[in-house]
């Protein structure tokens, strides 16, 4: 039996605790949360009434505000905290994590101040004590649907090593990803492995920004032509940045790229799409965010992505216009006009 520690008791952290309680391997799952009321709700009422109401949490899942207690003897540490707070939480966790544990990031965003991916933040924090084994969990996965037991497929990405099987025959292998795949898999939760950590992480961050743009189009009352164009050109933009930074184009055609992009751009449960829709309806960003319990990662990630792209001389026209709506006061209609009036070019 593996002991799994989940850092973060939001919708995704709670949803993952339920999903992992049903995996083929038996687990002891502990969730670290900041708020005592949420820990009590999970332990006593078997429900996270704040972030995942209506979902029954099995008794093999426990919650605590004591991060040391949650992390003690954990073989797997799963981070499901907002990107803006990830470094703080991992720093709190640092003294308690075993150097043999695998640390899995399930956060889809970049650190706002440094533009770093979550795996890079984890490596930087934990390298003060040891060289961590890091993996990334991403893909199209609304927390409540996964927790309800609806069939869900995601990606586990971890750095690859070479295994030599015969003369001139080599195969990529990642022991961490393969181990986690077996530990996490369940009757309604299917995982695919990938060694393109950079591609998977950037795709997860960028699709949130594209979802804001998609929501804005729908908030303006635009139809399917506009949405199809946005998703297609958004995928091209995502691929351009990933490839330029060393990732693989084919990663973007998979679950972490196209799959998650379609989900968050069209699904009614998407927080980022909701923010874009409300902006398209004419509401102010501050007003929208003040009424939300959960974080829309694309709001903080847009500026970080744009800065990262400019550092590497990569054009991200959709990201640039989303940033202009969020942070420069441009209207969604002005942003669409700016994109449509760009110089014509070959696809």
C-alpha positions in Angstrom: 0.0 0.0 0.0 1.4 3.4 -1.0 1.0 6.5 1.1 0.0 9.4 -1.1 0.2 13.0 0.2 -1.8 15.6 -1.7 -0.9 19.3 -1.2 -3.9 21.4 -1.8 -7.6 20.8 -0.9 -9.2 22.7 -3.7 -11.4 21.1 -6.3 -8.6 19.3 -8.2 -6.7 18.2 -5.0 -10.0 16.8 -3.6 -11.0 15.3 -6.9 -7.7 13.5 -7.1 -8.0 12.1 -3.6 -11.4 10.5 -4.6 -10.0 9.2 -7.9 -6.9 7.7 -6.3 -9.0 6.1 -3.6 -10.5 4.0 -6.4 -7.3 3.0 -8.1 -6.4 -0.6 -8.7 -3.7 -0.4 -6.0 -4.8 0.3 -2.5 -3.6 3.7 -1.1 -3.6 5.7 2.1 -4.4 9.2 0.9 -3.8 12.3 3.0 -4.7 15.8 1.9 -3.1 18.9 3.3 -5.3 22.0 3.4 -4.8 25.4 4.9 -8.3 26.0 6.3 -9.3 24.0 9.4 -12.9 24.1 8.4 -12.2 22.3 5.1 -10.1 19.6 6.9 -13.0 19.1 9.3 -15.5 18.9 6.5 -13.5 16.2 4.7 -12.9 14.1 7.8 -16.2 14.5 9.6 -18.7 15.0 6.7 -16.8 13.2 4.0 -17.3 16.1 1.7 -15.4 19.2 0.7 -18.4 21.6 0.8 -16.4 24.6 -0.3 -14.6 23.3 -3.4 -16.3 20.0 -4.4 -19.8 19.9 -2.9 -21.9 16.9 -3.5 -19.0 14.4 -3.9 -18.7 11.8 -1.3 -15.1 11.3 -0.1 -14.1 7.7 0.9 -12.9 7.0 4.5 -9.4 6.0 3.2 -8.9 9.8 2.5 -8.0 12.0 5.5 -7.2 15.7 5.7 -5.1 17.8 8.0 -3.7 21.3 8.3 -0.5 19.8 9.6 1.8 19.5 6.6 4.4 17.4 8.4 1.8 14.9 9.5 0.5 14.6 5.9 3.9 14.2 4.3 5.3 11.7 6.9 6.4 8.5 5.1 4.7 9.5 1.8 6.0 7.7 -1.2 4.2 10.0 -3.6 3.7 13.7 -3.1 1.0 15.3 -5.4 1.0 19.1 -5.7 -2.4 20.6 -6.6 -2.0 24.2 -5.5 -2.3 27.4 -7.6 0.9 28.3 -9.4 1.2 31.6 -7.6 1.5 29.8 -4.3 3.4 26.7 -5.3 6.8 27.8 -4.3 5.5 28.8 -0.8 3.8 25.4 -0.3 6.8 23.4 -1.6 9.1 25.3 0.7 6.8 24.5 3.7 6.9 20.9 2.6 10.7 20.7 2.1 11.7 19.5 5.6 9.2 16.7 5.6 9.5 15.1 2.1 11.5 11.9 1.8 14.4 12.0 -0.7 13.0 8.8 -2.1 9.5 10.2 -2.8 8.3 11.1 -6.2 6.9 14.6 -6.5 4.0 15.0 -9.0 2.8 18.4 -10.1 -0.8 18.6 -11.1 -0.8 22.4 -11.4 -1.4 24.0 -14.9 0.4 27.3 -14.9 3.6 29.2 -14.7 5.1 30.9 -11.7 4.2 34.6 -12.3 7.4 36.2 -11.0 9.9 33.9 -12.6 8.0 32.4 -15.6 9.2 29.0 -14.4 7.3 25.8 -15.0 6.1 23.9 -11.8 8.6 21.1 -12.3 11.4 23.7 -12.4 10.1 25.3 -9.2 10.0 21.9 -7.5 13.5 21.1 -8.6 14.8 24.5 -7.4 13.1 24.2 -4.0 14.0 20.6 -3.2 17.5 20.7 -4.6 18.4 22.5 -1.3 18.1 19.0 0.3 18.3 16.4 -2.5 17.7 15.9 -6.2 14.0 15.2 -6.5 12.2 12.8 -8.8 9.6 15.0 -10.5 6.7 14.1 -12.7 3.8 16.1 -14.2 0.1 15.1 -14.4 -2.0 17.0 -17.0 -4.7 16.5 -19.6 -8.5 17.1 -20.0 -9.9 16.6 -16.5 -12.6 18.6 -14.8 -12.3 17.6 -11.1 -16.0 16.9 -10.5 -16.4 14.7 -13.5 -13.3 12.6 -12.6 -14.5 12.4 -9.0 -18.0 11.2 -10.2 -16.3 8.3 -11.9 -16.8 9.5 -15.5 -14.1 8.0 -17.8 -11.1 10.4 -17.8 -7.8 10.1 -19.6 -4.7 12.1 -18.6 -0.9 12.2 -19.2 1.9 11.5 -16.8 5.1 13.1 -17.9 8.6 12.4 -16.4 12.1 12.7 -17.7 13.2 9.8 -19.8 16.3 7.6 -19.6 17.7 5.2 -22.2 17.5 1.4 -21.8 19.6 -0.6 -24.1 17.9 -3.9 -25.2 20.2 -5.0 -28.0 22.9 -3.7 -30.3 21.7 -0.4 -31.8 18.3 -0.8 -30.2 17.3 1.7 -27.6 14.0 2.6 -26.0 12.9 5.5 -23.9 11.8 4.6 -20.4 10.8 6.6 -17.4 10.6 4.4 -14.3 8.9 7.2 -12.4 6.1 7.6 -15.0 5.6 3.9 -15.4 5.4 3.4 -11.6 2.9 6.3 -11.2 0.8 5.0 -14.1 0.4 1.7 -12.3 -0.3 3.3 -9.0 -2.9 5.8 -10.2 -4.8 3.8 -12.8 -8.4 2.9 -12.0 -11.5 1.6 -13.7 -12.4 5.1 -14.9 -9.0 6.9 -14.8 -6.6 6.0 -17.6 -3.1 7.4 -17.8 -0.6 7.7 -20.7 3.1 8.2 -20.1 5.2 10.8 -21.9 8.8 12.0 -21.5 8.2 15.5 -22.9 7.8 17.3 -19.6 8.3 20.8 -21.0 5.7 20.2 -23.7 3.1 18.8 -21.3 3.6 21.6 -18.8 3.6 24.5 -21.3 0.5 23.0 -23.0 -1.3 22.9 -19.6 -0.4 26.5 -18.9 -1.2 27.9 -22.4 -4.6 26.2 -22.9 -5.9 28.2 -19.9 -5.1 31.5 -21.7 -6.7 30.2 -24.9 -9.8 29.3 -22.9 -10.1 32.9 -21.8 -10.0 34.0 -25.4 -12.6 31.3 -26.3 -14.9 32.4 -23.5 -14.6 36.1 -24.6 -15.6 35.1 -28.2 -18.7 33.3 -26.8 -19.4 36.2 -24.4 -19.5 38.5 -27.4 -22.1 36.3 -29.0 -19.8 35.0 -31.7 -20.5 31.7 -33.3 -18.8 28.4 -34.2 -16.7 29.9 -37.0 -14.9 32.1 -34.5 -14.5 29.4 -31.8 -13.1 26.9 -34.3 -10.6 29.4 -35.6 -9.6 30.4 -32.1 -9.0 26.8 -31.0 -7.1 26.0 -34.2 -4.8 29.0 -34.2 -4.5 28.7 -30.4 -3.1 25.2 -30.9 -0.7 26.5 -33.5 0.5 29.2 -31.0 0.9 26.7 -28.3 2.9 24.4 -30.6 5.2 27.2 -31.7 6.3 28.1 -28.2 6.7 24.5 -27.1 8.9 23.6 -30.1 11.0 26.7 -29.8 11.8 25.9 -26.2 12.7 22.3 -26.9 9.4 20.4 -26.6 7.9 18.1 -29.2 5.1 19.2 -31.6 3.3 15.8 -31.3 2.8 16.4 -27.6 0.4 19.2 -28.6 -1.8 16.8 -30.6 -2.4 14.6 -27.6 -4.3 14.8 -24.4 -2.2 17.5 -22.7 -2.5 19.8 -25.8 -5.5 19.5 -28.1 -7.5 17.4 -25.6 -7.2 19.9 -22.7 -7.5 22.9 -25.1 -10.9 21.7 -26.4 -12.2 20.9 -22.9 -11.3 24.2 -21.3 -12.4 26.2 -24.4 -15.8 24.7 -24.7 -16.7 23.1 -21.3 -19.2 24.9 -19.1 -17.2 23.9 -16.0 -14.0 25.7 -17.2 -13.1 28.6 -14.9 -10.9 30.2 -17.5 -13.7 30.1 -20.1 -16.0 31.6 -17.6 -13.7 34.5 -17.0 -13.4 35.1 -20.7 -17.2 34.9 -21.2 -17.9 37.4 -18.5 -15.2 39.8 -19.9 -17.0 39.4 -23.3 -20.2 40.4 -21.5 -18.6 43.6 -20.4 -17.9 42.9 -16.7 -14.6 44.1 -15.1 -12.0 41.5 -14.3 -11.8 42.5 -10.6 -15.6 42.0 -10.3 -15.4 38.6 -11.9 -12.6 37.3 -9.8 -14.1 38.6 -6.6 -17.1 36.4 -7.1 -15.0 33.2 -7.8 -14.0 30.7 -5.1 -11.5 28.9 -7.3 -8.5 30.1 -9.2 -8.5 30.7 -13.0 -4.9 30.0 -13.8 -4.9 31.7 -17.1 -5.3 35.2 -15.5 -1.9 35.0 -13.9 -0.3 32.9 -16.5 -0.9 35.2 -19.5 1.7 37.8 -18.5 4.3 35.1 -17.6 3.8 33.3 -21.0 4.1 36.6 -22.9 7.3 37.4 -21.0 8.7 34.0 -21.7 7.9 34.3 -25.4 9.5 37.7 -25.7 12.6 36.4 -24.0 12.8 33.8 -26.8 11.6 36.0 -29.7 8.4 34.0 -30.2 5.2 35.6 -31.5 2.1 34.8 -29.4 -0.7 37.0 -30.9 -3.6 35.4 -29.0 -1.8 35.4 -25.7 -0.8 39.0 -26.3 -4.4 40.1 -26.9 -5.6 38.1 -23.8 -3.0 39.9 -21.8 -4.1 43.3 -23.2 -7.7 42.5 -22.1 -6.7 41.3 -18.6 -4.1 43.8 -17.7 -4.1 46.8 -20.2 -7.8 47.6 -20.3 -8.4 46.7 -23.9 -11.9 45.4 -24.8 -12.5 42.0 -26.2 -13.8 43.5 -29.5 -10.6 45.6 -29.9 -8.5 42.4 -29.2 -10.3 40.5 -31.9 -9.9 43.3 -34.4 -6.2 43.5 -33.7 -5.9 39.7 -34.4 -7.9 39.9 -37.6 -6.0 42.9 -38.9 -2.6 41.2 -38.5 -0.6 40.8 -41.8 -1.9 38.0 -43.9 0.4 34.9 -44.1 0.7 31.3 -45.0 -0.8 28.8 -42.5 
